[in-house]
Each structure stands twice: as C-alpha cells, then as structure tokens.
C-alpha cells in the first residue's frame, strides 16, 4: 500500500528554483487530487515565477476563512492581477526572496501544501466554534453548516456541535462494483473500532442513498432525491481528536485524504480480483489440456522400419 503525501511532490520539485535562486524558464501545468490545477510559469522574466491555482470550491473556501490564511501564510506574494482561468496567483521575484536557504525551503514546502491549507480552514473554523461551546465565559455560537463542493457531485459538510464536530463526505460510486467494495470497506471502519487498541479513533457511520439527518434538509438533496450512486460517510470528531495543536494538524491532514484512500483501495481490490480470476482461468485451461483423450489409432515404427498400427 502506498502512503499519500499531504503535499504535492511535483509542485515542490518544480519550484526548486526558489531555493537555488537560479533563473529559469518555466511553463508547467500540475494537477492534484480533487480537480486542483496549478500553473507555474515565467511569462515575462526568468527571475519572476508566477504560481496559479484553480479549484472549483475556492469561493466556498474563501467564505469559510481561506483569505485570512492566504494573507497570513502567503501575503507578501499575492499577485493582484490573477491569471485568467485561475482563482489565485502568487508572484515570486528571485531577487527579493529571503536570504536564508532554510526560509526559502520552508516557503516551497508551504506552496506544496497550499491545497491542504486551503481545505483546512473550514475544519479550523468548526474546531474554534466547538471550543466556544465549552467556554462558559462566551455565549454559545450559531454553528455554520459548512459546505465544500470540492468535486463534481461530491462534497464535504462540516458542523460544530456542543461536544463534537461532525464531518460528512458524500462520495460518488460510478459503478455497481465500486459501491459493493466501498460498502465492505466502510463497514470495516465500523467493525474495527470495536478493537480495544483503536477505541479512541473517531466514530465512523456509513449510509447509502439516504443522506444523514444533519444535511437532509439542504435544497440540493430535496431536488435530486435519493441516488444509489452516492454514499455518505460521517466522521464524529471529539475534542480529543483536535484539542492539542499537533493532534489537530494531523487530524485535518489525514481526514482530507480519506476519499483518495477509499477509491485507491477500491481500485487496488478490483485489480487484485482481476489478477486472481486470470490466474484461475489459466489453471482451468491447464486442467482441460491434460484431460484431452489420446487419439484412438496410433502408428508406430519398429526398429526394422515397419509400420505398426495400434488401436
């Protein structure tokens, strides 16, 4: 099984000129999970690199606090004249970057994590609202039901509650076999939590066709009705899953990759089943070949050259 990185390795490798400070000509398009596209180019000068990002849910992420994160992490490099067809453009002048190589390496690492950091903002907002519920000195907030339509016909729904944060993934299964494999995997999530060593893991619930109660009232579900192609996975996060800063960051990074890992395992399982079926067919063909009867009449020659017919 492969382990998916939280950052985009191709972006990190392509932006190495920001570390070496070597002028270069670039015109690269890089894609990421969930329909994210990056365009890295040097349109006017070898010393000025433009880094553009496109994502269909970018406006929704801005609504839930992405702008604050962008200003905090990438503020000095935000380019006002956004590249056409993209949602965000950053500009880097090799002559105006930090002098320290370590700082430049950290900058490239942050750029490779920009997708993760953007999608982390709704989670950060929900965790903050949940902490306000626990703070007796603050009034209870009116928690937002944050919707992030990050893929075609798929979305993430996040909402804080008094003692938990609920995260719901709607995932699309285009084939009947994918739905069967997905149901098996997701049922294993439910059963595995009964083991003593992982009882502190988040609770996982799976429902098919019918949306969970938290999102059933949304207009998009009333209009579309129940669909057999869509399954709903609910994660229930308690304060122990995001109370400490390092645990919170790990939780956000890992839960973002849930959908990718699910479909990766489905594809690997289908490939394994196909290989086993091909091997079984080959074994059956060998058995059939061995079972072929010998011809009824056989001609053999003696040592003197005479032909003898055996029946």
C-alpha positions as CSV (number, residue, x, y, z in Angstrom):
1,X,0.0,0.0,0.0
2,X,1.3,3.5,-0.9
3,X,1.3,6.3,1.6
4,X,-0.1,9.5,0.1
5,X,1.8,12.7,1.0
6,X,0.0,15.7,2.3
7,X,1.9,17.9,0.0
8,X,2.2,17.9,-3.8
9,X,5.7,16.4,-4.6
10,X,5.6,17.7,-8.2
11,X,5.0,21.3,-7.1
12,X,7.8,21.0,-4.6
13,X,10.2,19.7,-7.3
14,X,9.1,22.2,-9.9
15,X,9.6,25.2,-7.5
16,X,13.2,24.3,-6.6
17,X,14.5,27.4,-8.4
18,X,13.0,29.4,-5.5
19,X,15.6,27.6,-3.3
20,X,18.6,27.7,-5.6
21,X,17.8,31.2,-6.9
22,X,18.7,30.2,-10.4
23,X,16.8,32.0,-13.2
24,X,14.9,29.5,-15.3
25,X,12.2,29.3,-18.0
26,X,9.1,27.5,-16.7
27,X,5.7,26.7,-18.2
28,X,4.3,23.7,-16.3
29,X,0.7,22.6,-15.5
30,X,0.5,20.3,-12.5
31,X,-2.7,18.6,-11.3
32,X,-3.6,17.3,-7.9
33,X,-6.3,15.3,-6.3
34,X,-9.9,16.6,-6.3
35,X,-9.6,18.6,-9.6
36,X,-6.9,21.0,-8.4
37,X,-4.7,22.5,-11.1
38,X,-1.5,24.6,-10.7
39,X,0.2,26.6,-13.4
40,X,3.8,27.5,-12.8
41,X,5.2,29.9,-15.4
42,X,7.8,32.7,-16.1
43,X,5.8,34.8,-18.6
44,X,7.9,38.0,-18.5
45,X,11.3,37.2,-16.9
46,X,13.3,34.2,-15.9
47,X,13.7,35.7,-12.5
48,X,9.9,36.1,-11.8
49,X,7.8,33.0,-11.3
50,X,4.1,33.0,-11.2
51,X,2.2,30.3,-9.3
52,X,-1.5,30.0,-10.1
53,X,-4.1,27.7,-8.6
54,X,-7.6,26.7,-9.8
55,X,-10.2,24.8,-7.7
56,X,-13.9,24.7,-8.2
57,X,-14.6,25.2,-4.4
58,X,-12.2,28.1,-4.0
59,X,-15.0,30.7,-3.5
60,X,-16.6,28.5,-0.8
61,X,-13.3,28.2,1.0
62,X,-12.9,31.9,0.9
63,X,-16.3,32.2,2.6
64,X,-15.0,30.0,5.5
65,X,-11.8,31.9,6.1
66,X,-9.3,31.0,3.4
67,X,-8.4,34.6,2.8
68,X,-7.2,35.1,6.3
69,X,-4.9,32.0,5.9
70,X,-3.6,33.2,2.5
71,X,-2.8,36.6,3.9
72,X,-1.1,35.1,6.9
73,X,1.0,32.4,5.0
74,X,1.4,33.8,1.5
75,X,0.5,37.5,1.9
76,X,3.7,39.2,0.5
77,X,3.5,37.1,-2.7
78,X,-0.2,37.5,-3.6
79,X,-0.4,38.9,-7.1
80,X,-3.4,41.2,-7.7
81,X,-3.7,40.5,-11.4
82,X,-4.9,36.9,-11.1
83,X,-4.1,34.7,-14.1
84,X,-7.1,34.2,-16.4
85,X,-8.9,30.9,-15.7
86,X,-7.4,30.6,-12.2
87,X,-8.6,31.6,-8.7
88,X,-5.3,32.6,-7.1
89,X,-1.9,33.8,-8.4
90,X,1.3,34.2,-6.4
91,X,4.3,36.1,-7.7
92,X,7.9,35.3,-6.7
93,X,10.9,37.5,-7.6
94,X,14.1,35.5,-7.2
95,X,15.9,38.8,-6.3
96,X,13.5,39.6,-3.4
97,X,13.2,36.2,-1.6
98,X,14.6,35.6,1.9
99,X,18.3,35.3,2.1
100,X,18.3,32.2,4.3
101,X,18.1,29.0,2.3
102,X,16.1,27.3,5.1
103,X,13.4,30.0,4.8
104,X,13.2,29.5,1.1
105,X,12.9,25.8,1.6
106,X,10.1,26.4,4.0
107,X,8.4,28.7,1.5
108,X,8.5,26.0,-1.2
109,X,7.1,23.4,1.3
110,X,4.2,25.8,2.2
111,X,3.5,26.2,-1.5
112,X,3.3,22.4,-2.0
113,X,0.8,22.4,1.0
114,X,-1.4,25.1,-0.3
115,X,-4.3,22.8,-1.2
116,X,-4.2,21.2,2.2
117,X,-4.0,24.6,3.9
118,X,-7.0,25.9,2.0
119,X,-9.2,22.9,2.8
120,X,-8.1,23.1,6.5
121,X,-9.9,26.4,7.1
122,X,-13.4,25.1,7.5
123,X,-12.1,22.5,9.9
124,X,-10.2,25.2,11.9
125,X,-13.5,27.3,12.0
126,X,-15.5,24.3,13.2
127,X,-13.0,23.4,15.9
128,X,-13.0,27.0,17.1
129,X,-16.8,27.1,17.3
130,X,-16.8,23.8,19.3
131,X,-14.4,25.3,21.8
132,X,-16.7,28.3,22.2
133,X,-19.5,25.9,23.3
134,X,-17.2,24.6,26.1
135,X,-16.1,28.1,27.2
136,X,-18.6,29.2,29.9
137,X,-17.4,32.8,29.6
138,X,-18.6,33.0,26.0
139,X,-22.1,32.8,24.5
140,X,-22.8,29.7,22.5
141,X,-22.2,30.3,18.8
142,X,-24.6,29.7,16.0
143,X,-22.6,26.9,14.3
144,X,-22.3,27.0,10.5
145,X,-23.1,24.0,8.3
146,X,-20.1,24.5,6.0
147,X,-20.5,23.0,2.6
148,X,-17.4,22.5,0.3
149,X,-18.3,21.1,-3.1
150,X,-14.8,20.1,-3.9
151,X,-15.6,17.6,-6.7
152,X,-18.3,17.1,-9.3
153,X,-21.4,15.8,-7.4
154,X,-19.3,15.3,-4.2
155,X,-19.0,17.5,-1.2
156,X,-17.8,17.8,2.4
157,X,-20.1,19.0,5.1
158,X,-18.7,20.2,8.5
159,X,-20.6,21.4,11.5
160,X,-19.6,22.0,15.1
161,X,-21.9,20.8,18.0
162,X,-21.8,21.1,21.7
163,X,-19.4,18.2,22.3
164,X,-18.2,17.2,18.8
165,X,-17.6,18.2,15.2
166,X,-19.4,16.2,12.5
167,X,-17.7,15.8,9.1
168,X,-19.8,14.2,6.3
169,X,-18.3,13.1,3.0
170,X,-20.6,12.4,0.1
171,X,-18.8,10.2,-2.4
172,X,-19.8,9.1,-5.8
173,X,-19.6,5.5,-6.9
174,X,-20.0,5.3,-10.7
175,X,-20.0,1.5,-10.9
176,X,-22.0,-1.1,-9.1
177,X,-18.8,-3.0,-8.1
178,X,-17.4,0.2,-6.6
179,X,-20.5,0.5,-4.4
180,X,-20.1,-3.1,-3.2
181,X,-16.4,-2.7,-2.4
182,X,-17.0,0.7,-0.8
183,X,-19.7,-0.8,1.4
184,X,-17.4,-3.6,2.5
185,X,-14.5,-1.2,3.4
186,X,-16.7,1.3,5.2
187,X,-18.4,-1.4,7.2
188,X,-14.9,-2.5,8.3
189,X,-14.4,1.0,9.6
190,X,-17.4,0.5,11.9
191,X,-16.3,-3.0,13.0
192,X,-12.6,-2.2,13.5
193,X,-13.5,0.5,16.1
194,X,-14.6,-2.3,18.5
195,X,-11.0,-3.4,18.9
196,X,-9.6,-2.2,22.2
197,X,-6.4,-0.6,20.7
198,X,-8.4,1.8,18.5
199,X,-11.5,2.6,20.5
200,X,-10.3,6.2,20.7
201,X,-10.5,6.6,16.9
202,X,-13.3,8.8,15.5
203,X,-16.7,7.2,15.2
204,X,-17.5,6.3,11.5
205,X,-21.0,5.9,10.1
206,X,-22.0,4.9,6.6
207,X,-25.3,5.3,4.9
208,X,-26.3,4.7,1.3
209,X,-28.8,6.6,-0.8
210,X,-30.4,8.5,2.1
211,X,-28.4,11.5,3.4
212,X,-27.7,11.8,7.2
213,X,-30.1,13.9,9.2
214,X,-27.6,16.8,9.5
215,X,-27.8,17.6,5.8
216,X,-31.1,16.1,4.7
217,X,-32.8,19.5,4.8
218,X,-30.5,21.0,2.2
219,X,-32.2,22.0,-1.1
220,X,-29.7,20.0,-3.2
221,X,-31.0,16.8,-1.6
222,X,-34.6,17.7,-1.9
223,X,-34.2,18.4,-5.6
224,X,-32.1,15.4,-6.5
225,X,-33.8,12.8,-4.3
226,X,-32.1,9.6,-3.2
227,X,-29.4,8.3,-5.5
228,X,-27.9,4.8,-5.4
229,X,-24.6,6.2,-6.8
230,X,-23.8,8.3,-3.8
231,X,-22.8,7.1,-0.3
232,X,-22.4,9.2,2.8
233,X,-19.6,8.7,5.3
234,X,-19.8,10.5,8.7
235,X,-16.9,11.1,11.0
236,X,-17.6,12.2,14.5
237,X,-14.6,14.1,15.9
238,X,-14.4,14.7,19.7
239,X,-12.2,17.3,21.5
240,X,-9.5,14.6,22.0
241,X,-9.1,14.5,18.2
242,X,-8.3,18.2,17.9
243,X,-7.6,19.5,21.4
244,X,-3.8,19.7,21.0
245,X,-2.2,21.7,18.2
246,X,-0.2,18.8,16.8
247,X,-3.1,16.3,17.0
248,X,-5.4,18.9,15.3
249,X,-3.0,19.3,12.4
250,X,-2.6,15.6,11.9
251,X,-6.4,15.1,12.1
252,X,-7.0,17.7,9.4
253,X,-4.3,16.3,7.1
254,X,-5.4,12.7,7.4
255,X,-9.2,13.2,7.1
256,X,-8.6,15.2,3.9
257,X,-7.1,12.1,2.3
258,X,-10.0,9.8,3.2
259,X,-11.7,10.0,-0.1
260,X,-8.5,9.4,-2.1
261,X,-7.5,6.4,0.1
262,X,-11.0,4.9,-0.2
263,X,-11.1,5.0,-4.0
264,X,-7.4,3.9,-4.2
265,X,-8.2,0.8,-2.2
266,X,-11.3,0.1,-4.3
267,X,-9.2,0.2,-7.5
268,X,-6.4,-2.0,-5.9
269,X,-9.0,-4.6,-4.8
270,X,-10.5,-4.7,-8.3
271,X,-7.1,-5.1,-9.8
272,X,-6.3,-7.9,-7.4
273,X,-9.6,-9.7,-8.1
274,X,-8.9,-9.5,-11.8
275,X,-5.4,-10.9,-11.5
276,X,-6.8,-13.8,-9.3
277,X,-9.5,-14.5,-11.9
278,X,-7.0,-14.6,-14.7
279,X,-4.7,-17.0,-12.7
280,X,-7.7,-19.2,-12.0
281,X,-8.7,-19.3,-15.7
282,X,-5.1,-20.3,-16.7
283,X,-5.2,-23.1,-14.1
284,X,-8.5,-24.4,-15.5
285,X,-7.1,-24.3,-19.1
286,X,-4.2,-26.5,-17.9
287,X,-6.5,-29.0,-16.4
288,X,-8.6,-29.1,-19.6
289,X,-5.5,-29.6,-21.7
290,X,-4.3,-32.5,-19.5
291,X,-7.8,-34.1,-19.8
292,X,-7.7,-34.4,-23.6
293,X,-8.1,-38.1,-24.7
294,X,-5.3,-39.6,-26.8
295,X,-6.1,-40.5,-30.4
296,X,-7.8,-43.9,-30.9
297,X,-5.4,-45.1,-33.7
298,X,-1.7,-44.7,-33.2
299,X,1.0,-45.5,-35.8
300,X,4.4,-46.6,-34.5
301,X,7.5,-47.9,-36.3
302,X,9.6,-50.9,-35.4
303,X,13.4,-51.0,-35.3
304,X,13.4,-52.5,-38.8
305,X,11.3,-49.7,-40.2
306,X,8.0,-51.5,-40.4
307,X,4.8,-49.5,-39.5
308,X,2.6,-51.0,-36.9
309,X,-1.0,-49.6,-36.3
310,X,-2.2,-49.8,-32.7
311,X,-5.9,-49.4,-31.9
